[in-house]
Amino acid sequence: MDNDRDHDQSADPGTKASPPETVPSGSNRSEANSSSTGSARTTADAETTDAETTADAETTTDVDADLDTGVDADVDVAVDHSPSRDRSSTDVDLDGVVFQGDADDEDESQGLFDDLLSGEPIFENKEVLRPSYTPHELPHRTDQINRMATILVSALRGDTPSNILIYGKTGTGKTASAKFVSNELESTSKKYDVPCEVEYINCEVTDTQYRVLAQLANKFIQQNQEVIADRIDELETLRSRVEDASPEVENAPPEVENAPPEVENASHEVDDAPLTNTPFDDPDAIDARIEELRDDAETMEEVPMTGWPTDRVYSTFFDAVDYHERVAVIMLDEIDKLVEKSGDDTLYNLSRMNSELDNSRISIMGISNDLKFTDFLDPRVKSSLGEEEIVFPPYDANQLRDILQHRADVAFKPDALTEDVIPLCAAFAAQEHGDARRALDLLRTAGELAERSQAEVIGEEHVRQAQDKIELDRVVEVVRTLPTQSKIVLFSIILLEQNGVHNINTGEVFNIYKRLCEEIDADVLTQRRVTDLISELDMLGIVNAVVVSKGRYGRTKEMSLSVPIDETEAVLLSDSRLGDIENAQPFVQARFDN
């Protein structure tokens, strides 16, 4: 053992031996061994270099530890990888300390995701197939893009571009094309050092005048603070150059009598050189401007999402836009949602701002799925807002095929698609008004289904599964998460349609709704509240509701289902409360009660 110890010490040059001391005999020796054991544990924990060499297999290492008690002890450090042992368990004997299971268990069973990760991935870049992705090239939208560019190019000349309204059904490339042109506009403005920027607002989310103005104000305030910070940095750099030049002025040689003019003005040239071609006469003017900019930054208060009067929000937005010279293009996506929710006050204020701005100019780019939403606008707003109109027609099957092929080349690994996948996705989407977004969703979902089944390629069967899954998933998820009262209203509409009733009106739905509530012992809401619930179902795309005038009898909503009846009914009946209705057919007679 002594030879082994000497060998370990010689092999490890970092180990320094301590002089031996006398070891007591008898019981005192046991106490010393016990003390040695505790000290050895501390030493073994601290000197992790020896323990790390045992991470891959069961290994025993002799470590020569110099104990605090002065006793030379041989410490055996054994790492046990057996899965049956407790990882925290430790075996101790008089000869040393044995550690069990401090390393990772190599024989541990595979985790939840290991099997899913074992197959070869089909996707190269899935994000290319998502609606939020803005491609570098937009097939079959060259004419619309060029027209937008010819309108907005005046912004790069410092002029105010005409307002633009963009129309088209869902998935016709409106937003993607507008964002593409906006990105090009901003990059070109930086290239030519022209202050021009585009601000995007989704009015389906930001749907009130307060929120639109607050979000725009905060964006411009943030940009202004960045501009101020950059300007302060430039001024501080200029101030440093002036300070660096000052000692040369102080140490300049005294003026010489009858000296040439260039000698007489030498000191002034040194002093004024950093301030040449600047609006500052001396360093104090620079300091004053820096303080002024800092005061501006401190006074720029961001608008909270609620709580301020609307006129204060508008004033803050106005000041933020006009803080420095720029041309700002405000892109309002789903602009019809803003008009539907808040009227045309926001558009009126924005379209009239240029007559009041001193430094900046504003242009509005509105994007809408509704070709007729301008019919509800004030004539003054309509004339100023619709200075230029661009219509995006639906894609046909061949155009959708080109779009999908263009994206698929980037999204998937080589040879991941069979030949019939892209034509089938294009055909399905062409049936639904040429919706490219639907075609991309189909292709992405087909790829996900193939990847989950660990198929090597995406085939026609995956596209058909994706078609069913997208439709059913949307219906199931939306209907399943509806509140109970909305489910009862929807069930009433389904019962009427199943019995051949067309152009269902609010009164008919309300009559059946009341009887269903009585059947399942639910609270009965007022007819006005039921009408609101129908509007919510319309907004979700579950029903299609249209307001119809009945002359002197007022107005009512006429509606029809926009989702498959059987699947929707199955989801509703899976609700425990609606499932208690044994036979709802007699309730349809309620439409004749009034």
ABEGO torsion letter per residue (X at the ends): XAAAAAAAAAABAABBBBBBBBBBBEAAAAAAAAAAAAAAAAAAAABAAAAAAAAABBBBBBBBBBBAAGBBBBBBBBBBABAABBAABBBBBAAEBBBBGABBBAABBBBAAAAAAABBBABABAAAABAABBBABBBGAAAAAAAAAAAAAAAAAGBBBBBBBBBEBBGAGAAAAAAAAAAAAAAAAAAAGBBBBBBBBBAAABABAAAAAAAAAAAAAAAAAAAAAAAAAAAAAAAAAAAAAAAAAAABBBBBBGBBAAAAAAAAAAAAAAABGBABABAAAAAAAAAAAAAAAAABBBBBABGBBAAAAAAAAAAAAAABBBBBBBBBBGAAAAAAAAEAAAAAAAAAAAAABAABBBBBBBBBABAAAAAABBAAAAAAAAABBBBBBBBBAAAAAAAAAAAAAAABBBGABBAAAAAAAAAAAAABGGBAAAAAAAAAAAAAAAAAAGBABBBAAAAAAAAAAAAAAAAAAAAAABBAAAAAAAAAAAAAAAAGBBGBBAAAAAAAAAAAAAAAGBBBBBAAAAAAAAAAAAAAGABBBBBBBAEAAEBBBBBBBABBAAAAAAAAAABAAAAABABAAAAAAAAAAX
